[in-house]
Amino acid sequence: MNGIGRARRGSATRLTDPDFIARIGHYGGLPEAVTNDPEMMSALIKPMRADVEILETYRPEAPVRLACPTTLLGGEDDPVVRPDLLERWASHVHASVPVLLPGGHFYFRKSLPVLIDLVVSTLRPVLRAMPR
């Protein structure tokens, strides 16, 4: 992983589909329309397994600090990335204050209009400053 960290092979790759779906529930779950659609699940299961494996096994080898301005977003009710963990991320980025939006791990489901407004208001000055 580019010398920044290393992912270890973990249990996420050995889970059966029902077990994996239950495990995903810990992170906020999937909409029933997705879990009940075999074609959708077939397309999503491999990348979701990879995401969960990285989430559960990645450990950085050394502290990393991003030099660019960053907006840290999280859900107020996220059981995985709790506000205190989001605050710890702030020490790895430049000029950032965590923003908590209503919702859990998939907060954007409930907060899409607020999220879009935040992205637009954050990017507007950057776009204005770009050479034309």
Long-range contacts (C-beta under 8 A, 24 or more apart in sequence): 1-58, 3-61, 4-60, 4-61, 4-62, 4-64, 5-58, 5-59, 5-60, 5-61, 6-58, 6-59, 6-61, 7-53, 7-54, 7-57, 7-58, 8-57, 8-59, 9-53, 9-57, 10-53, 10-56, 10-57, 11-56, 12-49, 12-52, 12-53, 12-56, 12-57, 13-49, 13-53, 15-49, 17-41, 17-45, 20-45, 20-48, 20-49, 20-52, 23-52, 24-48, 24-52, 26-79, 26-80, 27-52, 27-55, 27-79, 27-80, 27-105, 27-106, 28-78, 28-79, 28-80, 28-104, 28-105, 28-106, 29-106, 55-80, 63-92, 64-92, 65-91, 65-92, 65-93, 65-94, 66-92, 66-93, 66-94, 67-94, 68-93, 68-94, 69-93, 69-94, 69-95, 69-96, 70-94, 70-95, 70-96, 71-96, 71-99, 71-118, 71-122, 72-96, 72-97, 72-98, 72-99, 73-98, 73-99, 73-101, 73-107, 73-115, 73-118, 74-98, 74-99, 74-100, 74-101, 74-107, 75-100, 75-101, 75-102, 75-103, 75-104, 75-105, 75-106, 75-107, 75-111, 76-100, 76-101, 76-102, 76-103, 76-107, 77-102, 77-103, 77-104, 77-107, 78-103, 78-104, 78-105, 78-107, 79-104, 79-105, 80-105, 81-105
